[in-house]
Amino acid sequence: MNPRRKDDSLADFYEKLGVKRVINAAGTLTRLGGAPMVDEVLEAMHAAAQWSVRMEELQEKAGAYLAEVTGAEAGYVTCGAAAGLQLAAAACLAGLDLRKMELLPDTSNIPNEIVTQRLHRNAYDHALRAAGAKLVEVGHIGNPARGYTDPWHIEAAIHKNTVAVHWVYMDVRGAVSLEDTVAVAHKHGVPVIVDAAAALPPAANLRRLVATGADLVSFSGGKVIGGPQASGLLVGRRNLIDSVALQHQDMDVLPLTWTMRHKFLDSGKLPGPPLQGIGRPLKVGKEQVAGLLTALRIYVAQDHAAMRNEQIRRIKVLQEGLAGVPNVKGELLGLEGEGYPLVRIVLDEKALGLTAFDLVNRLFDEDPAIAVGQEGVADGYVTVNPLSLDGDKPSLIVRRIRAILSS
Ligand SMILES: *Cc1c(COP(=O)(O)O)cnc(C)c1O
């Protein structure tokens, strides 16, 4: 099958393979392959695929653009925010020390602690441990206020084995702010790694987080930015980004012909090129770089207020479309503030004889299937995220829900 044939549309591809297509009303979830990409991004990836390039040169130029957009010293394209966290940890563990680069993830004889607030623990911090870091948790455990954390908790945990402080952009009460975290860490010369995978919207966070002085900030490219699913951007201090590049790029190189020989060898910064590093399995394709840069360019130029109004219009179609249905209620959330607007579809499960779990599964029955947010299923509701619901998708979802509830 030649994938370039005109009649091989994407829909045909999945149909022939026997894979159900999904209308994504759940947001930019990785397990759904993220959101569909716009033509301009796909065209950039197509164009980039036509030539080979030196990846280190492509990363250098791409990084300059990422730095410009975020206000950071330097930037790097990763294969996702989680990969960015692993690379960030590797950079903080090894710096420009070739021996340490070679040892990772074995950190038994080198400083290896990353301090994190108990409130910020989440399953993605596995990426930090994958580089060889040991997480040191701080903050109240139980009473008087679960998880409540003070700056001094972080400070007291910093000592000679500390290589970084981890901070996550998430909606939790009682956590130390990024500004205070940076102040405490920098007082002791320790860098701060920020998990900013879920920090957009608002677009202003692209610059805000870096402006706090945070040393490495990892964003997803495949979420709201609309880049390839396996893309991300890591931005921050030049010396740390250099360490990332050295531990990520393919290192089957010779000192006398290595593209980076002037920067690292002639300058005396390194005695030679490192070996393949801990980041080598986190490969980034040239197409991902092209797609991410294009998506980011479109994202920063977007009229974000108009976009938000459009998203609110979409969830109102859902709310109004379900208005007459007995035992179902559409509640709009997030109309204020800077995050996503959402609609929560609350079921009277007893009266309907149908649980929110059932509704999630029934919405998957047809092709295309419909995926909704499941975070509230135990409480009897599902959510709809309007991000990918262009065209008549909102009314199609209404029709499908009505059909399920009346069957
Ligand atoms: C989505 C997410 C990640 C992972 O991002 P990827 O780009 O999918 O690797 C990490 N941390 C948080 C808080 C997230 O929401």
PDBQT file of the ligand as one rigid body, heavy atoms in Angstrom, charges set to zero:
ROOT
HETATM    1  C1  LIG A 501       0.534  15.007  29.910  1.00  0.00    +0.000 C 
HETATM    2  C2  LIG A 501       1.422  15.197  31.052  1.00  0.00    +0.000 A 
HETATM    3  C3  LIG A 501       2.754  14.752  31.008  1.00  0.00    +0.000 A 
HETATM    4  C4  LIG A 501       3.302  13.986  29.836  1.00  0.00    +0.000 C 
HETATM    5  O1  LIG A 501       3.387  14.766  28.672  1.00  0.00    +0.000 OA
HETATM    6  P1  LIG A 501       3.736  14.068  27.284  1.00  0.00    +0.000 P 
HETATM    7  O2  LIG A 501       3.970  15.209  26.342  1.00  0.00    +0.000 OA
HETATM    8  O3  LIG A 501       2.562  13.225  26.913  1.00  0.00    +0.000 OA
HETATM    9  O4  LIG A 501       4.959  13.254  27.495  1.00  0.00    +0.000 OA
HETATM   10  C5  LIG A 501       3.562  15.006  32.087  1.00  0.00    +0.000 A 
HETATM   11  N1  LIG A 501       3.105  15.668  33.174  1.00  0.00    +0.000 NA
HETATM   12  C6  LIG A 501       1.836  16.116  33.270  1.00  0.00    +0.000 A 
HETATM   13  C7  LIG A 501       1.399  16.864  34.483  1.00  0.00    +0.000 C 
HETATM   14  C8  LIG A 501       0.935  15.890  32.208  1.00  0.00    +0.000 A 
HETATM   15  O5  LIG A 501      -0.318  16.328  32.286  1.00  0.00    +0.000 OA
ENDROOT
TORSDOF 0
